Amino acid sequence: MKVKGVHQHQFTNYKEGQISIGSFQTESGEVIENAQLAYEQVGSPHLPVILVCHALTGNQYSVGTEEEPGWWSGLIGPGKSIDTNQWQVITFNVLGGCNGSSGPTSINPINNVEYRMDFPTITIRDMVHAQRKALHALDVQTLKAVIGGSLGGMQALEWGLLYPDDMEQLYVLAATPYLSDYGIAFNQIGISAIVNDPAWDQGRYVYSNKVKGLEIARMAGMVTYRSPILYNDRFNRQTQRSPDMETLFSVESYLKYQGEKFTKRFDVNSYLYLLRAMNNHDIGRDRTHFKEAAKQFKAKFIGIAYEHDLLYPKELMEPFIEEIANSHFYFVETNFGHDGFLVEFEKWGRVIQHHLENRFTLLKKEEPLA
């Protein structure tokens, strides 16, 4: 196993590249030959490592650059809640993703064409096993912490169960021990919109941005990510003219824009693979029940729920976390709903900072964070 295509960034101690993990056998029994994960590595290599796991449509660029800030650049960096002067941060693009890791857009070495829908079925556990192999290839054997939100939180949960001795702390944000039927229902809307679009053509589409079903899937997702309060306050039934002079509600224009933008940056087949991996997420699988699985965590467990999160509500997170012996639960008051873990870092970033620095006794975990 070796690092390929490493690029040294203008900032000190910043690397990005792809790392080979060799032949990788998935839970389904299928093998991905010459598998690789794309990664971002920030901070001195001599510092303790924090592994960051990204959400459904995220990528390895949690920190990014000054020109193109990453999706958690407000949380991670020098002097920030996850201080890169104290910690080294590594983020991988998930197995099955479309930002450099092996996935449906990768070339199948057997026939030298893109896998498309012939790529093996991927689970959250496959993602975690692949990340561990990649960490070892980077000569990282132990972790200070694993942290992630949403799909990233699912990965953090499995990290704590598959490799309970590998980390000191687990941070699970906006994620539950299994995906609820409500979450599966919304994912099914997206899946149906894609597979019933003739342009998808059984995964043999020409360009992702021609698959209108992917736009619809993204719009359906956007509705669940933020709260009704935020939508109503932001748009307030305002209207505007489209380029072709059609009168639209501003919220309609917003969703259409988000859908179109998404199709230009994300592969439609990869989106299907990751949605299905989310649907099958259940830490209780092959472990009797999620409550039994909860007893197997060894790392200190910190869970954060966000107000108005339709997909991973406090009502599902809190009782589960109470089953974990060494755990702390926090609730963030916000109108951003599920997207709360991507914004308003000033409200909850101190939770992570204080636990990382063992100053968590200063926090009153029974009170909402606002």
Secondary structure as GFF3:
##gff-version 3
##sequence-region A 1 370
A	DSSP	beta_strand	3	8	.	.	.	ID=ss1
A	DSSP	beta_strand	14	25	.	.	.	ID=ss2
A	DSSP	beta_strand	31	42	.	.	.	ID=ss3
A	DSSP	beta_strand	49	53	.	.	.	ID=ss4
A	DSSP	beta_strand	76	77	.	.	.	ID=ss5
A	DSSP	beta_strand	82	83	.	.	.	ID=ss6
A	DSSP	beta_strand	88	92	.	.	.	ID=ss7
A	DSSP	beta_strand	107	108	.	.	.	ID=ss8
A	DSSP	beta_strand	113	114	.	.	.	ID=ss9
A	DSSP	three_ten_helix	116	118	.	.	.	ID=ss10
A	DSSP	alpha_helix	124	137	.	.	.	ID=ss11
A	DSSP	beta_strand	143	149	.	.	.	ID=ss12
A	DSSP	alpha_helix	151	162	.	.	.	ID=ss13
A	DSSP	beta_strand	167	173	.	.	.	ID=ss14
A	DSSP	alpha_helix	181	195	.	.	.	ID=ss15
A	DSSP	three_ten_helix	201	203	.	.	.	ID=ss16
A	DSSP	three_ten_helix	208	210	.	.	.	ID=ss17
A	DSSP	alpha_helix	212	225	.	.	.	ID=ss18
A	DSSP	alpha_helix	228	235	.	.	.	ID=ss19
A	DSSP	beta_strand	239	241	.	.	.	ID=ss20
A	DSSP	beta_strand	247	249	.	.	.	ID=ss21
A	DSSP	alpha_helix	250	263	.	.	.	ID=ss22
A	DSSP	alpha_helix	268	279	.	.	.	ID=ss23
A	DSSP	alpha_helix	290	294	.	.	.	ID=ss24
A	DSSP	beta_strand	300	306	.	.	.	ID=ss25
A	DSSP	alpha_helix	314	322	.	.	.	ID=ss26
A	DSSP	beta_strand	327	332	.	.	.	ID=ss27
A	DSSP	three_ten_helix	337	342	.	.	.	ID=ss28
A	DSSP	alpha_helix	345	356	.	.	.	ID=ss29
A	DSSP	three_ten_helix	360	362	.	.	.	ID=ss30
###
